[in-house]
Amino acid sequence: MNKRADGRYQATKRIHGKTIYAYARTEEEAKQNLLDKLELSTSPNLTENSTLREIARSVWYPSLSHLPDKSRRRYMANYVYIDNHLGTRPIGKIETRHVQDFIGALAKTPVSRSGNGKATHPMSAASINYIYATLGQIFRLAIASRIVFWTPCNTLVRLPKRPQKRERYLDVQEAAEIIANVPDELRLPVFLAGALGLRRGEVAGLLWRNINRQKRSIQIAQQLNSRGELAPLKRNSTRTLYVPAAFMDYIDQHGDLDNEFVCTYGGKPWSANKIWKKWRPWADKHGLSEWTYHDLRHLAAGLIAHATGGDVLAIKSVLGH
């Protein structure tokens, strides 16, 4: 039993050459979670005639317990497509041709650009590849649990090619124009992303106590998660930024000095989703439809490269990679 840096307890057990992990907020819960997972992984009721849905629920879903909520929800959202198409098939009777048919069906599936609006856009190649990778995970776990002995997710499956990455870079003057021209309520979130490289959750979770005016430093130590709770960052993402006095003055000028959160909207802290929803229509209207809010971190990378002569380590340190 180990206690992790994020405060959770980790229980482990090695069985059939594979290490089983379980996580929880208390030591007792971690032990119970481990017992539950061991029971599932050795259940004699799971055979090649069990449906993919049964295997996913019994073997794959418990394997996600150590992931952050956001990552777990993303995997489960992928699984919905898998379940709709292949969920009722016996796992031992799913062949490569069935997987190929599934990939073809995904390519014809309309989706919402925001995840909440009307389904008007074709599913991207990246999303199809991600869903396919999730299906592959389920089969690998089924193999590890000796339920099946091969996977139809193999080199015979033809996947759509991911498009080449777009160049998303603006020079210093163009970056300054974006920051100057966004609506007032977006000005500080855009500045923090475009000049300092903060992610949406980091912007939303930035507190005044993280800012030391005397040292002109900003500690990036937590984020605001989808439940509106402050959560610690991954170890590699935690960082301290030292900024010019002009940057500190800008934050003081546009931040909410009457709130513990630096960035607020209507007196309440921004959420990562709210930042995206406000950024998207403005970007579309001003010729930046190909730019996501996260792309603003590329601006920060460009500014850092300009100031340091292309110091890669400095860029990684500031961006929290």
C-alpha positions in Angstrom: 0.0 0.0 0.0 1.4 3.4 -1.1 0.3 6.9 -0.7 0.6 8.9 -3.9 1.7 12.5 -4.3 -2.0 13.5 -5.1 -3.1 12.2 -1.7 -4.7 8.9 -2.9 -3.8 5.4 -1.7 -2.6 2.8 -4.2 -3.0 -0.9 -3.6 -1.4 -3.4 -5.9 -1.4 -7.2 -6.5 0.5 -9.2 -9.1 -1.4 -12.0 -10.7 -0.7 -14.1 -13.8 2.3 -11.9 -14.5 0.2 -8.8 -14.5 0.1 -6.1 -11.9 -3.4 -5.0 -10.8 -3.8 -1.4 -9.4 -6.5 0.1 -7.4 -6.8 3.7 -6.1 -9.0 5.5 -3.5 -9.0 8.4 -1.1 -8.7 6.1 2.0 -6.5 3.0 2.6 -9.6 0.9 3.3 -11.3 1.9 0.1 -8.2 1.2 -1.9 -8.0 -2.4 -0.4 -11.6 -3.0 -1.2 -11.3 -1.7 -4.8 -8.3 -4.0 -5.3 -10.3 -7.0 -4.0 -13.2 -6.1 -6.4 -10.8 -5.8 -9.4 -9.1 -9.1 -8.5 -12.5 -10.8 -8.4 -13.4 -9.4 -11.8 -10.1 -10.3 -13.4 -10.3 -13.9 -12.3 -14.1 -14.4 -12.8 -14.8 -17.8 -14.3 -18.1 -16.5 -15.8 -16.3 -14.5 -18.5 -15.6 -16.5 -21.6 -15.2 -15.9 -25.3 -19.0 -16.2 -25.5 -19.4 -13.2 -23.2 -20.5 -10.1 -25.0 -18.1 -7.2 -25.5 -20.3 -5.2 -23.2 -19.9 -7.7 -20.4 -16.2 -7.8 -20.9 -15.9 -4.0 -21.0 -18.0 -3.6 -17.8 -16.2 -6.3 -15.9 -12.6 -5.9 -17.0 -12.0 -2.7 -18.9 -14.0 -0.2 -16.9 -12.4 -1.0 -13.5 -9.0 -0.4 -15.2 -9.9 3.3 -15.5 -10.3 3.9 -11.8 -6.8 5.5 -11.4 -7.5 8.1 -14.1 -8.7 11.7 -13.4 -12.4 12.2 -13.9 -12.0 14.1 -17.1 -9.9 11.3 -18.7 -12.3 8.6 -17.5 -15.3 10.4 -19.0 -13.5 10.8 -22.3 -12.9 7.0 -22.5 -16.5 6.3 -21.5 -17.7 8.7 -24.2 -15.6 6.7 -26.7 -17.0 3.5 -25.4 -20.6 4.6 -26.2 -19.8 4.3 -29.9 -18.2 0.9 -29.4 -21.1 -0.4 -27.4 -23.7 0.8 -29.9 -22.0 -1.1 -32.7 -20.3 -4.1 -31.2 -21.6 -4.3 -27.6 -24.0 -7.2 -28.0 -21.6 -9.4 -30.0 -19.7 -12.3 -28.2 -16.2 -11.0 -27.9 -14.8 -14.2 -29.4 -16.8 -13.8 -32.5 -15.7 -10.2 -33.3 -13.6 -10.4 -36.4 -11.4 -7.9 -38.2 -14.1 -7.3 -40.8 -16.5 -6.3 -38.0 -14.0 -3.8 -36.7 -13.5 -2.4 -40.3 -17.3 -2.0 -40.6 -17.3 -0.2 -37.3 -14.6 2.2 -38.5 -16.6 2.9 -41.7 -19.7 3.6 -39.6 -17.8 6.1 -37.5 -16.7 7.9 -40.6 -20.3 8.5 -41.5 -21.4 9.5 -38.0 -22.1 13.3 -37.6 -20.9 14.9 -34.4 -21.2 18.2 -32.6 -18.3 20.6 -32.9 -18.6 21.6 -29.2 -19.9 18.3 -27.9 -23.2 19.9 -26.9 -24.7 21.4 -30.0 -26.3 19.9 -33.1 -24.4 17.0 -34.8 -23.5 18.7 -38.1 -19.8 17.8 -38.6 -18.2 14.5 -39.7 -16.2 12.7 -37.1 -12.6 13.6 -37.4 -9.9 11.1 -38.2 -8.3 11.8 -34.8 -11.5 10.9 -33.0 -11.9 7.7 -35.0 -8.4 6.6 -34.2 -8.9 7.4 -30.5 -12.1 5.3 -30.4 -10.3 2.5 -32.2 -7.5 2.7 -29.6 -10.1 2.3 -26.8 -11.5 -0.8 -28.5 -8.0 -2.1 -28.7 -7.5 -1.6 -25.0 -10.6 -3.7 -24.2 -9.2 -6.6 -26.3 -5.8 -6.4 -24.7 -7.3 -6.6 -21.3 -9.5 -9.6 -22.4 -6.3 -11.3 -23.6 -4.5 -10.5 -20.4 -7.4 -12.0 -18.5 -7.3 -15.1 -20.8 -10.8 -14.6 -22.1 -9.7 -14.5 -25.7 -6.3 -15.2 -27.3 -6.2 -12.7 -30.2 -7.4 -9.3 -31.2 -9.2 -8.2 -34.3 -7.6 -4.7 -33.9 -4.6 -5.5 -36.0 -2.6 -4.2 -39.0 -5.3 -5.3 -41.4 -7.7 -2.6 -40.1 -7.5 0.5 -42.4 -7.8 3.7 -40.4 -8.4 7.2 -41.7 -5.1 9.2 -41.8 -4.8 12.1 -39.4 -4.4 15.4 -41.2 -1.0 17.1 -41.0 -0.8 19.5 -38.0 -1.7 23.0 -38.9 0.8 25.8 -38.5 -0.6 27.8 -35.6 1.9 30.6 -35.0 1.6 34.3 -34.9 4.4 36.8 -34.5 4.7 39.1 -31.5 2.8 42.0 -33.1 -0.1 39.7 -34.2 -0.2 38.2 -30.7 -0.4 41.6 -29.1 -3.3 42.5 -31.5 -5.3 39.5 -30.4 -4.9 40.3 -26.7 -5.8 43.9 -27.3 -8.9 43.2 -29.4 -10.7 40.4 -27.5 -13.7 41.5 -25.4 -12.9 42.9 -22.0 -14.1 39.7 -20.1 -11.8 37.6 -22.2 -8.8 39.8 -22.1 -7.1 38.4 -19.0 -7.8 34.7 -19.9 -6.4 35.3 -23.4 -3.4 37.1 -21.9 -2.6 34.3 -19.5 -2.8 31.7 -22.2 -1.1 33.8 -25.0 1.6 35.4 -23.0 2.2 32.9 -20.2 1.1 29.6 -21.7 -1.5 28.7 -19.1 -4.1 26.0 -19.9 -7.8 26.7 -19.5 -8.1 24.9 -16.2 -5.0 26.6 -14.9 -6.4 30.0 -15.9 -9.7 29.2 -14.1 -8.0 28.0 -11.0 -5.4 30.8 -10.6 -5.7 32.4 -7.1 -4.3 35.7 -5.9 -2.4 33.8 -3.3 -0.4 32.2 -6.1 0.9 35.6 -7.1 3.9 37.2 -5.3 4.2 40.8 -6.4 7.5 41.3 -4.6 9.2 38.5 -6.4 7.0 39.0 -9.5 6.3 35.3 -9.6 3.2 33.3 -10.4 2.9 29.8 -9.0 0.9 27.4 -11.3 -0.1 24.7 -8.9 -3.7 23.8 -9.4 -6.6 23.9 -11.8 -10.4 24.2 -11.6 -11.9 20.9 -12.7 -15.2 20.2 -14.4 -17.0 20.0 -11.0 -15.9 23.5 -10.0 -13.3 22.1 -7.6 -9.6 23.0 -7.2 -7.4 20.1 -8.1 -3.6 19.7 -8.0 -1.8 19.6 -11.3 0.4 16.7 -12.5 3.9 17.0 -11.1 5.5 18.0 -14.4 2.9 20.7 -14.9 3.5 22.5 -11.6 5.7 25.5 -12.2 6.6 29.0 -11.0 6.7 31.8 -13.6 8.8 34.9 -13.2 7.3 37.8 -15.2 8.1 41.4 -16.0 6.6 44.2 -13.9 4.4 45.2 -16.9 2.8 41.7 -16.9 2.1 41.9 -13.2 0.5 45.3 -13.6 -1.7 43.9 -16.5 -2.9 41.1 -14.2 -3.7 43.6 -11.4 -5.5 45.9 -13.9 -7.8 43.2 -15.4 -8.1 40.7 -12.5 -10.9 40.6 -9.9 -9.2 42.1 -6.8 -12.4 41.4 -4.8 -12.3 37.7 -5.3 -9.9 34.9 -4.3 -9.8 33.9 -8.0 -7.9 36.1 -10.4 -10.1 35.5 -13.4 -13.8 35.8 -12.9 -16.9 36.2 -15.1 -19.9 37.9 -13.6 -18.3 37.7 -10.1 -17.7 33.9 -10.4 -14.6 32.1 -11.4 -14.3 31.1 -15.0 -14.8 27.4 -15.9 -12.7 25.9 -18.6 -15.8 25.2 -20.6 -17.0 28.8 -20.3 -13.7 30.1 -21.5 -14.0 27.9 -24.6 -17.6 28.9 -25.3 -16.7 32.6 -25.1 -13.5 32.3 -27.2 -15.0 30.2 -30.0 -17.5 32.7 -31.5 -15.0 35.6 -31.2 -12.3 33.6 -33.0 -14.7 32.5 -35.7 -15.8 36.1 -36.3 -12.2 37.5 -36.5 -10.6 35.0 -38.9 -9.2 32.6 -36.3 -11.7 29.8 -36.8 -8.8 27.3 -37.1 -7.5 28.4 -33.7 -8.7 26.8 -30.4 -8.1 28.5 -27.1 -5.5 26.0 -26.3 -3.6 27.1 -29.5 -2.9 30.4 -27.7 -0.2 28.5 -25.8 1.6 28.4 -29.2 1.7 32.2 -29.0 3.4 31.9 -25.6 5.9 29.4 -27.0 6.7 31.9 -29.8 7.1 34.8 -27.4 9.4 32.7 -25.2 11.4 31.6 -28.2 11.7 35.2 -29.4 12.9 36.3 -26.0 15.3 33.5 -25.3 16.7 32.9 -28.8 14.9 29.5 -29.1 15.8 28.0 -25.7 13.8 24.7 -25.8 14.2 24.1 -22.1 12.9 27.5 -21.2 9.8 26.9 -23.4 9.2 23.5 -21.8 9.6 25.0 -18.3 7.1 27.8 -18.9 4.5 25.7 -20.6 4.6 23.0 -18.0 5.7 20.1 -20.3 
